[in-house]
Amino acid sequence: MCLGIPGEVIETYSEHDMLMGKVDFGGVFKRVCLEHTPEARVGDFVIVHVGFALQVIDEAEAKQVFAFLEQMNELQELEAAGTDEDESVQTVNGAAPCETDAPTPTAPQEAP
């Protein structure tokens, strides 16, 4: 099951011509790509999935989602990640990762 986690935008900046932000997930700070939510401003809440903000939401909705996830005991992975403010969005061949059922392409192997 894929979950989007709400977080508060603490800072916005440009990195490699991409809109990025520092987002607070209840005391855990992560670097997040804001390219899909260019309207996000400091103090806004966003839904984040695999390092990408997908939607701007209001504070009441963010708190409701966080409370629901805590109630379901689904925040262990986020809490286990700690407060690594330097974590960056990882890329593969210059593109951000995404979940898919398609196999990852590989370079052809030379025959022995």
C-alpha positions as CSV (number, residue, x, y, z in Angstrom):
1,M,0.0,0.0,0.0
2,C,1.4,3.4,-0.9
3,L,0.9,6.3,1.5
4,G,1.2,10.0,1.1
5,I,2.4,11.6,4.3
6,P,1.4,15.2,5.2
7,G,4.2,17.7,6.1
8,E,4.7,21.4,6.6
9,V,6.9,23.3,4.2
10,I,9.6,25.0,6.3
11,E,11.8,26.4,3.5
12,T,11.8,26.5,-0.3
13,Y,14.8,26.7,-2.6
14,S,16.0,25.8,-6.1
15,E,18.4,22.9,-6.6
16,H,19.6,22.0,-10.2
17,D,16.8,24.2,-11.5
18,M,14.1,22.2,-9.6
19,L,11.8,23.7,-6.9
20,M,12.7,21.9,-3.6
21,G,11.7,22.3,0.0
22,K,12.5,21.4,3.5
23,V,9.4,19.7,4.9
24,D,8.7,19.0,8.6
25,F,6.9,15.6,9.2
26,G,6.2,16.0,12.9
27,G,9.8,16.7,13.9
28,V,11.4,14.7,11.1
29,F,12.8,17.0,8.4
30,K,13.2,15.8,4.7
31,R,14.2,17.4,1.4
32,V,11.2,17.2,-0.9
33,C,10.7,18.0,-4.6
34,L,8.0,20.7,-5.0
35,E,7.9,20.7,-8.8
36,H,4.4,19.1,-8.8
37,T,3.1,21.7,-6.3
38,P,4.7,25.0,-7.4
39,E,2.0,26.9,-5.5
40,A,3.3,25.5,-2.2
41,R,4.7,28.3,0.1
42,V,6.4,28.3,3.5
43,G,3.8,27.3,6.1
44,D,1.7,25.3,3.7
45,F,1.1,21.6,4.2
46,V,1.7,19.1,1.4
47,I,1.1,15.4,0.8
48,V,4.4,13.7,0.1
49,H,5.0,10.3,-1.6
50,V,8.5,9.0,-2.3
51,G,10.1,12.4,-1.9
52,F,7.6,14.3,-4.1
53,A,4.9,16.7,-2.9
54,L,1.8,15.8,-4.8
55,Q,-0.9,18.1,-3.3
56,V,-1.2,21.2,-1.1
57,I,-3.7,20.6,1.7
58,D,-4.9,22.7,4.6
59,E,-3.5,22.3,8.2
60,A,-6.7,20.7,9.6
61,E,-6.6,18.0,6.9
62,A,-2.9,17.4,7.5
63,K,-3.4,17.0,11.3
64,Q,-6.3,14.7,10.6
65,V,-4.3,12.4,8.3
66,F,-1.3,12.4,10.8
67,A,-3.6,11.5,13.7
68,F,-5.1,8.7,11.6
69,L,-1.7,7.3,10.7
70,E,-0.6,7.4,14.3
71,Q,-3.8,5.6,15.3
72,M,-3.0,2.9,12.7
73,N,0.6,2.7,14.0
74,E,1.9,3.5,10.4
75,L,4.5,6.0,11.3
76,Q,7.3,3.7,12.3
77,E,9.2,4.0,9.0
78,L,9.1,7.8,9.2
79,E,10.1,7.9,12.8
80,A,12.9,5.3,12.2
81,A,14.4,7.6,9.5
82,G,15.3,10.2,12.2
83,T,15.9,13.8,11.5
84,D,18.3,13.7,8.6
85,E,17.9,17.1,7.1
86,D,20.5,16.4,4.4
87,E,18.6,13.5,2.8
88,S,18.0,14.2,-0.8
89,V,15.6,12.8,-3.4
90,Q,17.5,10.0,-5.1
91,T,17.5,9.8,-8.8
92,V,18.1,7.0,-11.3
93,N,19.7,8.1,-14.6
94,G,18.7,11.7,-13.8
95,A,15.0,10.8,-13.2
96,A,13.3,10.5,-9.9
97,P,12.3,7.0,-8.8
98,C,8.7,5.9,-9.1
99,E,7.0,2.7,-8.2
100,T,6.0,0.6,-11.2
101,D,5.5,-3.0,-12.1
102,A,7.7,-2.6,-15.1
103,P,11.2,-4.0,-14.8
104,T,14.1,-1.7,-14.6
105,P,15.9,-1.5,-17.9
106,T,19.5,-2.8,-17.9
107,A,22.4,-2.5,-20.3
108,P,22.8,-5.4,-22.6
109,Q,25.3,-8.0,-21.5
110,E,28.2,-9.0,-23.8
111,A,28.4,-12.6,-24.7
112,P,31.4,-14.5,-23.1
